Amino acid sequence: MRALPALLLLAAAARADLVQQVQRAFRAEGPAERLVGLEQAGAAAGGADEKERNRAAAEVEKALKGEDVPLVRKAACDLLLRLRTGRSLDRLVVAALDPSEEVRAHVQAIVKDHADPVLHDTIVRALREDASWRMRAAMVDLLLAGARARARGPLLDALSDEHPAVVARAAEALYRLTGQPLGTDREKWAAWFAKEAPPQKEGERRTTAEDRKVTLHGGPVRGICPALYTIPVVEKRVIFVVDMSSSMHKASRSEHFQELKRALFSLPSDVEFNILCFDQRRFFFTEAKSLVAATTDAKAAAERWVNDLPAGEKTDVNGAVMTGLAMLNKALEDDPDAKAELFLLTDGRETAATTAKSAVERQFEKLPEGRCRVHVIALGRAGTPALKTLADRSQGRYVEAPAR
């Protein structure tokens, strides 16, 4: 009996030592030593009470702010999983936004490999409550990584999210899980799931585990139908050419850029895009003028880029259109079967440069026939016949949007 108090004292000492082990691990000079220290802390986590594990999680969270080695941050994620408290799992799912793709992939692997209902509940809570749309979109990606039946309800709820990027990610996740091209229509998805997986009746025993893995559907995303104003985006390669000149009033520019961002946010991730904004100057979202996939990171970067554009000056519509057409041609070079489209948003007013319309025509004639379209949105100004001709010749759309 005298041995029992001694064992209790040893257990208490082990619990109290957990925070110190985490601190020592992150203070170690080399990454290899930090990895060993974190593994030792993980081994000791099981003997600590919840209060001590929460304190250890707080130490991990604090230390990660200064840790720049992805391998160590991955080990820290493993430790957070082993601590298994509300605080540790909250911090673990935040790592889905880690600057390192390696760490983000590791978090997804953790979700994929661990059918942990507490971790699942942590992801769902962040999806429903976090203020950041990027965080909510990342939680959709974690639910997709887990590919489990219990993700369906939260993904259906995410179709009602206030941010179009989260809605698009949820619709894509549902498509990847099921292969059904039902887009962003929550009612259609709910009806389909009710038919395919009817709710359990009282007293009925399930024959399939609710946590079972779901086979992911491959291939391009179907059913998601983004649009810029009233013009749908249907091709997988898209270029936006957007007027930012001073002839557009501040309120008009803000409203029209909001429309642009809504269209960008709504793109599925297998669409590639670029943006050219112009006055008499030209600003490219990607300096290489090449297209980028519409991932969550790319959408967030595009949002920041648009928000940071300078005040507009005079307009050079013809020069911008000619540059956009050259980008469109380049977007088709590497795939003889690809199609692309260009969206031009402009108020069509004064042209600072004197680029000849014939030069625009020559650039247009370089485009492969039948593989690209030019859509024109005239912002608050009726009658831009040259641009309408460009849309008509490419079988694109021409619409007039009201001034704001």
ZIMONOR-V483551 format. One line per field, one symbol per residue. phi: phi as a letter, one per 40 degrees, with the letter a starting at -180 (. if undefined). psi: psi as a letter, one per 20 degrees, with the letter a starting at -180 (. if undefined). burial: # if it has 24 or more other C-alpha atoms within 12 Angstrom, else .. Layout:
phi->???
psi->???
burial->???
This chain:
phi->.cccdcccccccccccccccccccdccdcbdcccccccccccccccccccccccccccccdccccbcbcdcccccccccccccfbdcccdccccccbdcccccdcccccccccbcccccdccccccccbccccccccccdccccccfbccccdccccccbccbccccccccccccccbgcccgbccccccccccccbcccccgcbcbbcccccbccccgccbgcbcabfbcccbccbbbbbbcbcccccdccdccccccccccccccccccbaabbbabcbbbbcbccgccbccccccccccccccccccccbcbbcdcccccccccccccbccacbcbaabbbbacgcdbccbdcccccdccccccccgbabbbbbccgacgbccccccccccgcbbbbcccb
psi->hhhghghhggghhgghigghggghghiqgqhghhggghghhhhihhiqrhghhhhhhhgggghhhjojohhhhghhggghghhlrgghhghghhiijqhphggghhghhghhiomohggghgggghhhhqhphhghhhhghhhhhhlqhiigghhghiijqiphhggghgggghghhhjpmjcjohhggghghhghmqqpqpiqpqipphjqqpppparqpqipmrqocjoqoirippppoppkriipqgggggghhggghggghiprijqqrrpoqqdirpppgphijrqqqlrgghgghhgggghjqrqqcrpngggggggghhhgghiihioiiqqrqpppoqijbqogrlpqhhhgghghiiqppjiqqpppoookoqmmhghhhggghjkaqpqopqq.
burial->.............##############......############.###..##########.##..#.##############################....##########.##...##########....#############################.########################..##..#...................##......#########.#.################...##..##.############################..###############..#..#..#####################.....############.#.....#..##.##..##..##########...#..##.##..#.######...
